[in-house]
Amino acid sequence: MVSLVDLHPFSTPLHLDHLTKRIKEEIRDKGSALIVVAEGVSLPGGDVLTQAGKKGGSSADFVFGGVGAWIARYIRQRLHVHVRYENLGLLPRCCSRTATGRDRDEARELGASGGKAVLQGESGHMVGLVGPTPDGEDLTVTSIPLRAVAGIERPLPAHFQDLGPAFQSWLRPLLDWDQFASYHRLFRER
């Protein structure tokens, strides 16, 4: 059985002692642990775990990533257990059979919009999805100036960090929800 050790790296520092304790408890209670950590996680002193460089000036000064390898090495050394990590950067894009109908429709729409923009000579923009709106309007494709998004970090809002009702309400319209109904272990009582 695999259980989720939930970490919220977006604004809360990663406390390694707490992480080690939680993993040890999960292994004791359930036999194994699965840890999900987003790039950009920081330690209590403010250091961000990055693949190269230090986060500071511009986004060209550092490269996100490498947190899985770093944590795997740390846990292996502290708990003397077998540890494996997966970098999901490319893997999810390689398995098109897990894409929902909505994923495919949005990808097709974004690709077509981007292609039209190129043929019309547009430059310095990207296509993106905006929404859903609080009143339930669906996602819409829009043109976004690169200067508005390049090198800008958009952390998960604080009120979403517990992955509770507010986050689930925001996430629900983005998913083909019926496809996830059988995965009851994705959700647990808090």
N, C-alpha and C positions, 0 to 999 in steps of 0.2 A: 504494500500500500504506500502510495506517495502522498505526502501532505504538503501544503503550501506554507512556507515561512514568509509572511508578508513584510516587505520592507517598503518604506515610502521615502525614496531618495530625493524627491523634488525640492523639499525645503528643509527636511529634517535630516541632520547628519546621521551617518551610519556609525553606530556605536558597536565596535567589533566585539567587545565583551558580551553585549546583549545578543548579538547575532550568534556567537559561539554557543551561548547558553541555550538559545532557542533551538538551534540545530541539534545540540546534544539531547535535549528533551524530546524532539521529534523522532530522532533515531531510537532513543530508549523506548518511547511509547508506541511508535508505529513501524519501526524497522528501517525507515529511510526518510529523506527530506528532499524536497524540491524547492530551490530558492530562485526567485525571479527578481532581477535587479535591472533597472534601466541605466543606460549610460548617463553620466553626469552626476552620479552619486558622490557625495562629499563626506569627508571624515570630520569629526568635531572641530578640528583646528581650521577647517575651511578648505583644506586641500582636496581638489577634485581628482578622482581616479581617472586618469586619461591614458591613452595609448602612447602619446608622445607629447612632450612639452608641458607647460603649466598654464592653466586657465588664468587669464588675466586680461590682456589687451584685446586684440582682435581675434576672431575665430581662426585666423590663419596661424596663430601662435600655438595652437594645441590641436590634438586629434582625439575626439571621444572614442571610447571603445577600450577593450582590454580588461574591463571590470570583472568579467567572468573568470578569466585566467588568474587575475590577482586574488579574487576571493577563494577560488579553488585551491590555490597554493597555500593561502593563509589557513583555511580550514584543515587541509591535509596536515600541515605542520602542527596545528594546535590539538586536533582530535585524533590524529593517526588513523583516519578512516579513508576508504577509497572514495575519491571525488572525481567527478567528470563534469565538464562544463560544455555548453553548446552556445555558439554565437548565432543568434537567429537573424542576422542581417540579411542573408541571402536565402536561407532555407525556406521561409514562408513563401517567397516569390517563386520557388521552384516546384511547388506542389499545387498546380492549378485545380486539381480535383477537390481541394478543400475550399476553394473560392465559392462564395455564395453567388446567386444570380444577381444580387444587388452589386457585389464587387465587380462582376464582369460588365454589367451595364454601365456603372460609373467609370470603369477603366476605358471602355469604348467611347463614352461621351467625352472624357478628358482628352483622350488621344485625338479624337476628331476635332475638338476645339483647338487643341495645340497645333495640329496640322494646318487648320484653316488660318490661324494666326501667323504661322510661318509663311504660308503662301501669300498672305496679304502684306508681308514685309514687316510685321511687328517685331520689335526687339526690346530687350530689357524687361520683359514681362514673363510670367508663368501662369498657367491655368491652375485653378484650384477650386475646391468645393467650399462653399460657405453655408452655414446653417447646421443643423436645423434651428429654426428660430424658437423662442420661448412659446410662441402661440401655435407651434406645431407645423409651421411651413417646412416643406422638405428642403433638402440640399439643392443648391443651384451652382452651376459652373460660372466662374468669373475670372477675369484677368487681374492679376496681382502684380504690381511693380516689384521687381526684384529688390530694389532698395528698401522696400517695406518689410522684407522677410530675411534677406541675406545677413547672416551673422547675428541674428537676434534670437535669443533663447526665449521660448514660451513654455515655462514650467506648468505642470498640472496645477490648477488652482487649489488653494488650501482646502476649500470645502469639498473637493473631490478625493482628497488623499486617503480617506478611510474606506474608499471604494464602496460606500454605502448607498442609500437611496438616491441622493442627488446625482452621484456619478452614474448609477444605473439608469436613471431617468434620462440623462444626457446621452448615454451610450445606446440605449434601446433603439432609437430610430436609425442608427448607423448600421445595425445588424439585421440579418435575416433571422429574426429571433427564434422562429420555429425550428430552425436547424440546430439550435443550441439547447432545446428543451430536454434532450436526453442526457445532457452533461450536468447533472444536478450537483456534482462535486465542485463545480466552478463557483458555487455560491454557498455560503455557510452563515449561520446565525452569528450575529455580533453581539 
